[in-house]
Amino acid sequence: MTGKELAKEMAKLTIQALEDKKAEDITVIDISEVSVLADYFIIASGSNRSQIQAMTDNVEELLGKSGSPVKQIEGYDAANWVLMDFGDIIVHIFDRENRLFYDLERIWRDGKRIEPEELKK
């Protein structure tokens, strides 16, 4: 499996883990053509601290079990913006207010937006 294929599988698992915890407005941005940071940014929203932490825990557990341990997690305690770095993918889980404020979709508009359903194919 190539690096890009592995990143796609990781992205699929991440979406599944987020959906399992009722994440809202999941956005996937393919940034492989515009950045060396990662292949995908995955952005999701939660409605409160407990849900955001549960989403974070579920993503970490599911990807860890698949052999992709998280390299770093930032913002877990406050849980208004959690950043999870898995190398090939970077996951951002926001509360609604901070997602609107930071607007990563606008900042990374040069990347290619992918519908989560497309990755599942």
JOBELNOR-V340559 format. One line per field, one symbol per residue. psi: psi as a letter, one per 20 degrees, with the letter a starting at -180 (. if undefined). A space follows every 50 residues. Layout:
# JOBELNOR-V340559
psi = ???
This chain:
# JOBELNOR-V340559
psi = prgggghggggghggghghhkkqqlppppojhiiqigrhqppprqrirgg gghggggggggghghjjnqphqpqjgghkhopppojehqpppoqrgghgg ghlhhghkiiroppphhhhi.
